[in-house]
């Protein structure tokens, strides 16, 4: 008989676990959207979001998911005839580029496959753009599909070496609150986030931060439509203009609570450190499972390229799919499917999985997932190295 009765756990890379405090903050009657508590709390949230990103500049909230955030950023960065340089390190990096192409933006793509973006190739591409048609470099900080983390400061330095005026636009949807991120210090011009991962909220909010340089570009951009126009939002003279209409009332209450927990109670540095320790425990378990000829391995070989919020791995011969199904049916734990990780010769779905370890997550949650995975591999007869749980525990010391 299954032993899944009880509290289930969603260990996918978003939507992530929502703290009870955040749920309770959202569980309330609709507020007055013209004056009172909501207005005051929104001002606090905007300041909290600037602290989260490490910026003194501009932030806007859209009622959308991360894909909406991509479109908002693109709409405000490009005019007709402009070109983008897109850096791919996984499915989401390449899909942001495809979104730009569907918006009739000319895109030059540098696809790094299962590796982080190479700053030298970025330097070469920008140096070759003598007409300065490239208006922005698009890159994921942590790609939600591959788990690859790009070195944003190194990419900024590569851009600066050429003297190219392009904006640096970073998708931080999977890294906000989980990996170190310092927008102003790192020279990021446009940052894209969303509510459903490290920010511990339901899906529904896309977040855009802009430097003064990017805001000036946005004012002149001729692709933006009324809803996506960020200029009205960051220069709003009336409350509703911040949101292009009715505000996301209950998400604002939840975001205020979640950011208070992260910034004021735990502290952002501590949150980054917690995610790092938990990630290293997962990596240690996979290193143990992959001993010998089991074929189990992490998809990101270089530890410096691994994000701290999501881990992608392979368990060959359909093992990943079998384990995911066993875990959900027998233990109440849901692991993430593989996305865009397979080479053309590899079966996509059943050989790959992802573990989300972002936001409201701690040691007993991570160790519980790993122990259930170990039990599942034993039950399914999946060959593996031994000592994974012990290795994970040691990594937490």
C-alpha positions as CSV (number, residue, x, y, z in Angstrom):
1,X,0.0,0.0,0.0
2,X,1.3,3.5,-0.7
3,X,2.5,5.6,2.2
4,X,1.8,8.9,0.6
5,X,-1.0,9.9,3.0
6,X,-0.2,13.1,4.9
7,X,1.4,16.4,3.9
8,X,2.6,16.3,0.3
9,X,5.7,18.1,-1.0
10,X,6.1,19.8,-4.3
11,X,9.8,19.7,-5.1
12,X,9.5,21.2,-8.5
13,X,11.3,24.4,-9.6
14,X,8.3,26.6,-9.3
15,X,5.6,27.1,-8.2
16,X,7.4,26.7,-4.9
17,X,6.2,26.1,-1.4
18,X,4.2,29.0,0.0
19,X,4.7,29.7,3.7
20,X,1.6,29.6,5.9
21,X,2.3,33.2,6.9
22,X,2.1,34.3,3.2
23,X,-1.1,32.4,2.6
24,X,-2.6,33.9,5.7
25,X,-1.6,37.4,4.6
26,X,-3.4,36.8,1.3
27,X,-6.5,35.2,2.9
28,X,-8.6,38.3,3.4
29,X,-11.4,40.3,1.9
30,X,-10.8,42.5,-1.1
31,X,-9.4,45.9,0.0
32,X,-10.1,49.4,-1.0
33,X,-7.9,50.1,-4.0
34,X,-8.2,53.9,-3.9
35,X,-6.9,54.7,-0.4
36,X,-5.8,53.2,2.9
37,X,-3.7,50.2,3.8
38,X,-3.1,48.8,0.3
39,X,-1.7,52.1,-0.9
40,X,0.7,52.4,2.0
41,X,1.8,48.7,1.8
42,X,2.5,49.0,-1.9
43,X,5.0,51.8,-1.3
44,X,6.7,49.5,1.2
45,X,6.7,46.6,-1.3
46,X,8.4,48.8,-4.0
47,X,11.2,49.7,-1.6
48,X,11.5,46.0,-0.5
49,X,11.8,44.9,-4.2
50,X,14.6,47.4,-4.7
51,X,16.5,46.0,-1.7
52,X,15.9,42.5,-3.1
53,X,17.5,43.3,-6.4
54,X,20.2,45.5,-5.0
55,X,19.2,48.7,-6.9
56,X,18.5,52.3,-6.2
57,X,16.6,52.7,-9.5
58,X,13.3,51.7,-10.9
59,X,10.9,48.7,-10.4
60,X,7.5,47.8,-11.9
61,X,5.0,45.1,-11.1
62,X,2.9,43.4,-13.9
63,X,0.1,41.0,-13.5
64,X,1.7,38.2,-15.5
65,X,4.0,35.2,-15.3
66,X,7.7,35.1,-16.2
67,X,6.9,34.9,-19.9
68,X,5.0,38.1,-19.5
69,X,8.0,39.6,-17.8
70,X,10.1,38.7,-20.8
71,X,7.7,40.4,-23.1
72,X,7.5,43.5,-20.9
73,X,11.3,43.8,-20.9
74,X,11.5,43.3,-24.6
75,X,8.8,45.8,-25.4
76,X,10.6,48.5,-23.5
77,X,14.1,47.8,-24.7
78,X,13.7,47.6,-28.4
79,X,12.5,49.8,-31.3
80,X,11.9,48.7,-34.8
81,X,15.2,47.8,-36.6
82,X,17.0,47.0,-33.3
83,X,18.9,43.8,-32.7
84,X,19.4,41.6,-29.6
85,X,22.3,39.4,-28.7
86,X,20.9,36.4,-26.8
87,X,23.0,34.0,-24.8
88,X,21.5,30.5,-24.3
89,X,22.5,28.1,-21.5
90,X,19.2,26.1,-21.4
91,X,15.7,26.1,-22.6
92,X,14.6,29.3,-21.0
93,X,17.5,31.3,-22.4
94,X,16.7,30.1,-25.9
95,X,13.0,30.6,-25.4
96,X,13.5,34.3,-24.3
97,X,15.3,34.7,-27.7
98,X,12.4,33.0,-29.5
99,X,10.0,35.4,-27.8
100,X,12.1,38.3,-29.1
101,X,12.0,36.8,-32.6
102,X,8.2,36.5,-32.5
103,X,8.1,40.2,-31.6
104,X,10.0,40.9,-34.9
105,X,13.3,41.7,-33.1
106,X,16.4,40.6,-35.0
107,X,18.2,38.2,-32.7
108,X,21.8,36.9,-32.9
109,X,21.9,33.7,-30.8
110,X,25.0,32.4,-29.0
111,X,23.9,28.9,-27.7
112,X,26.3,27.5,-25.2
113,X,24.4,24.3,-24.7
114,X,25.3,22.6,-21.4
115,X,27.7,25.3,-20.4
116,X,27.7,28.9,-19.0
117,X,28.0,31.8,-21.4
118,X,31.6,32.5,-22.5
119,X,32.4,36.2,-22.0
120,X,35.1,36.1,-24.7
121,X,32.5,35.2,-27.3
122,X,30.3,38.0,-26.1
123,X,33.1,40.4,-26.5
124,X,33.7,39.2,-30.0
125,X,30.0,39.5,-31.0
126,X,29.8,43.0,-29.7
127,X,33.0,44.1,-31.3
128,X,31.8,42.9,-34.6
129,X,28.6,45.0,-34.3
130,X,30.2,48.2,-35.7
131,X,26.8,49.7,-36.6
132,X,25.7,49.3,-33.0
133,X,22.5,47.6,-33.9
134,X,22.6,45.4,-30.9
135,X,20.6,47.2,-28.2
136,X,20.6,44.6,-25.5
137,X,22.3,41.4,-24.4
138,X,19.8,38.8,-23.1
139,X,20.9,36.2,-20.6
140,X,19.5,34.0,-17.8
141,X,21.1,34.3,-14.4
142,X,20.0,30.7,-13.6
143,X,18.2,28.8,-16.3
144,X,15.2,27.0,-14.8
145,X,15.6,24.1,-17.2
146,X,19.3,23.4,-17.1
147,X,20.2,24.8,-13.7
148,X,23.2,26.6,-15.3
149,X,24.2,29.8,-13.6
150,X,25.9,32.5,-15.7
151,X,28.6,34.8,-14.3
152,X,26.8,38.1,-14.7
153,X,29.7,40.3,-13.5
154,X,32.1,38.6,-16.0
155,X,29.6,39.2,-18.8
156,X,29.3,42.9,-17.8
157,X,33.1,43.2,-17.9
158,X,33.2,41.7,-21.4
159,X,30.6,44.2,-22.6
160,X,32.5,47.1,-21.0
161,X,35.8,46.0,-22.7
162,X,34.3,46.7,-26.1
163,X,32.8,50.1,-25.2
164,X,29.5,48.9,-26.7
165,X,26.4,50.8,-25.4
166,X,24.1,47.7,-25.3
167,X,21.9,47.2,-22.2
168,X,22.5,44.1,-20.1
169,X,19.2,42.3,-19.5
170,X,19.1,39.4,-17.1
171,X,16.3,36.9,-16.4
172,X,16.6,36.3,-12.7
173,X,13.2,34.4,-12.4
174,X,14.9,31.3,-10.9
175,X,17.6,33.0,-8.9
176,X,15.9,35.9,-7.0
177,X,16.3,35.3,-3.3
178,X,18.3,32.2,-3.9
179,X,21.6,33.2,-5.5
180,X,23.7,36.2,-4.9
181,X,22.5,39.0,-7.2
182,X,23.5,42.7,-7.0
183,X,21.9,44.6,-9.9
184,X,23.6,48.0,-9.5
185,X,27.0,46.7,-8.4
186,X,27.1,44.2,-11.3
187,X,26.0,46.7,-13.9
188,X,22.7,45.1,-14.8
189,X,20.3,47.4,-16.8
190,X,17.2,45.3,-16.9
191,X,16.2,42.5,-14.5
192,X,13.2,40.2,-14.9
193,X,11.7,38.3,-12.0
194,X,8.5,36.5,-11.1
195,X,6.6,35.7,-7.9
196,X,6.4,31.9,-7.9
197,X,9.9,30.7,-7.1
198,X,12.3,32.2,-4.6
199,X,9.7,34.8,-3.6
200,X,7.4,32.2,-2.2
201,X,4.1,33.3,-3.8
202,X,1.6,31.9,-6.2
203,X,2.3,32.6,-9.9
204,X,0.8,35.9,-11.1
205,X,3.4,38.7,-10.8
206,X,6.1,39.6,-13.3
207,X,8.7,42.0,-11.9
208,X,10.9,44.4,-13.9
209,X,13.8,46.5,-12.6
210,X,15.4,49.1,-14.8
211,X,18.5,51.3,-14.5
212,X,18.2,55.0,-15.4
213,X,19.9,54.1,-18.7
214,X,17.3,51.5,-19.5
215,X,14.4,53.7,-18.4
216,X,15.6,56.4,-20.9
217,X,15.6,53.7,-23.7
218,X,12.1,52.7,-22.6
219,X,10.8,56.2,-23.0
220,X,11.8,56.2,-26.7
221,X,11.0,52.5,-27.5
222,X,8.4,52.2,-30.2
223,X,7.3,48.6,-29.7
224,X,5.6,49.0,-26.3
225,X,1.8,48.9,-26.1
226,X,-0.2,50.6,-23.4
227,X,-0.2,47.7,-20.9
228,X,3.5,46.8,-21.2
229,X,4.7,50.5,-21.2
230,X,6.9,50.7,-18.2
231,X,7.3,54.5,-18.3
232,X,3.8,55.1,-17.1
233,X,4.3,52.6,-14.2
234,X,7.6,54.0,-12.9
235,X,6.5,57.6,-13.4
236,X,3.0,57.1,-12.1
237,X,1.1,60.1,-10.7
238,X,-1.9,58.0,-9.8
239,X,-1.9,54.7,-7.9
240,X,-3.6,52.7,-10.7
241,X,-1.0,53.7,-13.2
242,X,1.6,51.6,-11.4
243,X,-0.3,48.5,-12.6
244,X,-1.9,49.6,-15.8
245,X,-5.3,49.3,-14.1
246,X,-6.6,47.3,-11.1
247,X,-3.7,46.3,-8.8
248,X,-2.9,42.6,-7.9
249,X,-4.3,43.3,-4.4
250,X,-3.7,39.9,-2.7
251,X,-0.4,39.3,-4.3
252,X,0.8,42.7,-2.8
253,X,-0.2,41.6,0.7
254,X,1.5,38.2,0.2
255,X,4.6,39.9,-1.3
256,X,4.9,42.3,1.6
257,X,4.9,39.3,4.0
258,X,7.3,37.2,2.0
259,X,9.8,40.0,1.5
260,X,9.7,40.9,5.2
261,X,10.5,37.3,6.0
262,X,13.4,37.2,3.6
263,X,14.9,40.7,4.0
264,X,14.2,41.7,7.6
265,X,14.0,38.4,9.5
266,X,16.3,36.0,7.8
267,X,18.4,38.5,5.9
268,X,19.2,38.3,2.2
269,X,22.8,37.2,2.8
270,X,21.6,34.4,5.1
271,X,19.0,33.3,2.5
272,X,21.7,33.1,-0.2
273,X,23.9,31.0,2.2
274,X,21.0,28.7,3.1
275,X,20.3,28.0,-0.5
276,X,23.9,27.3,-1.2
277,X,24.2,24.7,1.6
278,X,21.1,22.9,0.6
279,X,22.2,22.8,-3.0
280,X,25.5,21.3,-2.1
281,X,23.8,18.6,-0.1
282,X,21.8,17.6,-3.2
283,X,24.9,17.6,-5.3
284,X,26.7,15.5,-2.8
285,X,23.9,12.9,-2.9
286,X,24.1,12.7,-6.7
287,X,27.9,12.4,-6.6
288,X,27.4,9.3,-4.4
289,X,24.6,7.8,-6.5
290,X,26.7,8.3,-9.6
291,X,29.7,6.3,-8.4
292,X,30.7,3.4,-10.6
293,X,28.9,2.8,-13.8
294,X,25.3,3.7,-12.7
295,X,25.1,6.5,-15.2
296,X,23.4,8.8,-12.7
297,X,24.9,12.3,-12.9
298,X,24.2,16.0,-12.6
299,X,23.6,17.8,-15.9
300,X,25.9,20.7,-14.9
301,X,29.4,19.2,-14.4
302,X,31.2,22.4,-13.3
303,X,30.1,23.4,-9.8
304,X,30.8,27.0,-10.5
305,X,28.1,26.9,-13.2
306,X,25.4,25.4,-10.9
307,X,22.5,27.6,-9.6
308,X,21.4,27.2,-6.0
309,X,17.7,27.0,-6.6
310,X,17.3,24.1,-9.1
311,X,19.2,20.9,-9.8
312,X,18.9,19.0,-13.1
313,X,20.1,15.4,-13.3
314,X,19.8,12.2,-15.4
315,X,19.0,8.7,-14.3
316,X,19.3,6.7,-17.5
317,X,17.2,4.0,-19.1
318,X,14.0,5.6,-18.0
319,X,15.0,5.7,-14.4
320,X,14.2,9.3,-13.9
321,X,10.6,9.0,-15.1
322,X,10.0,5.8,-13.1
323,X,11.4,7.4,-10.0
324,X,9.3,10.5,-10.4
325,X,6.1,8.4,-10.7
326,X,7.1,6.2,-7.8
327,X,7.8,9.2,-5.6
328,X,4.5,10.9,-6.3
329,X,2.4,7.7,-5.8
330,X,4.3,6.2,-2.9
331,X,5.7,9.1,-0.9
332,X,3.7,12.2,-1.9
333,X,6.8,14.0,-3.2
334,X,6.6,15.5,-6.7
335,X,9.9,16.0,-8.6
336,X,10.2,18.2,-11.7
337,X,10.3,16.9,-15.2
338,X,13.3,17.4,-17.5
339,X,13.0,20.3,-19.9
340,X,15.2,20.8,-22.8
341,X,18.1,18.8,-21.4
342,X,18.3,16.0,-23.9
343,X,20.6,15.8,-26.9
344,X,18.9,14.8,-30.2
345,X,19.9,11.1,-29.6
346,X,18.5,11.0,-26.0
347,X,15.0,10.3,-24.8
348,X,13.8,13.6,-23.3
349,X,11.2,12.8,-20.7
350,X,12.0,9.7,-18.8
351,X,15.8,10.0,-18.4
352,X,15.8,13.5,-16.8
353,X,14.4,15.2,-13.7
354,X,14.8,18.4,-11.8
355,X,14.6,19.1,-8.1
356,X,13.5,22.6,-7.0
357,X,15.1,23.8,-3.8
358,X,14.0,27.4,-3.7
359,X,12.3,29.8,-1.4
360,X,10.6,28.3,1.7
361,X,12.8,25.2,2.0
362,X,15.0,23.8,4.8
363,X,17.2,20.8,5.7
364,X,14.5,18.4,6.6
365,X,12.7,19.1,3.4
366,X,15.8,18.5,1.2
367,X,17.0,15.5,3.2
368,X,13.5,14.0,3.1
369,X,13.4,14.3,-0.7
370,X,16.8,12.7,-1.0
371,X,15.9,9.8,1.4
372,X,12.7,9.2,-0.6
373,X,14.6,9.2,-3.8
374,X,17.1,6.7,-2.4
375,X,14.2,4.4,-1.2
376,X,12.6,4.7,-4.6
377,X,15.7,3.7,-6.5
378,X,16.0,0.7,-4.2
379,X,12.4,-0.3,-4.7
380,X,12.7,0.1,-8.5
381,X,16.0,-1.8,-8.7
382,X,17.9,1.3,-10.1
383,X,21.6,0.7,-9.9
384,X,23.3,3.4,-7.8
385,X,26.3,4.2,-5.6
386,X,25.8,4.0,-1.9
387,X,26.1,6.5,0.9
388,X,24.1,9.3,-0.7
389,X,22.2,10.4,2.4
390,X,25.3,10.3,4.5
391,X,27.1,12.5,1.9
392,X,24.2,15.0,1.9
393,X,24.2,15.2,5.6
394,X,28.0,15.8,5.7
395,X,27.6,18.6,3.1
396,X,25.2,20.4,5.5
397,X,27.8,20.5,8.3
